[in-house]
Amino acid sequence: MTATSDVRVFVFESSHLALWAEDVARERSVPVKVVAAPAGTSATCGLALEIPASEAASLEAAFTDEGIAFSLR
C-alpha cells in the first residue's frame, strides 16, 4: 500500500479498538497495515489502520456491525 489515493486510514480512540479492528479486517482477508495515526486526528491511542481504498466500504460496515468506533480519513 503506497499511493495515498489508493488507501484509506481508519483511526480509533484506543489501542484496543485499533487491534480489534485489525483482527476483523484480517478475518475478512483484507490486507491491513497498522500505522501511526495521522497528525491532526482525534485518535488518542496513536494507532491507525491503512487499508486499500477498495475495501473501505466493506470494512466500514464490518466495524459498525462489530461495534468498533472509528473515524475514516
Steps between C-alpha positions, in 0.01 A plus 500: 500500500669812383316771309290714733196500270503121492467460876269610780600544861274399788580667834383388843466637852689213664763240424246232590265618224782527246622146567144364503439666163823348369371155599165565330675609180730197498204265563353642178831456315541875454864607481557740786799691632524643852639854473538808717185710516526799266584834658195707580268209574315454825638149546634475852674166458732600216413194289313488173430242230590558136292295257443494124242762400301229322438327836394811696123461462494133599722558803299804602192276511687220679639734766156651556344153530768402755449819701846639426500881511725659237562802282589462134762721338 
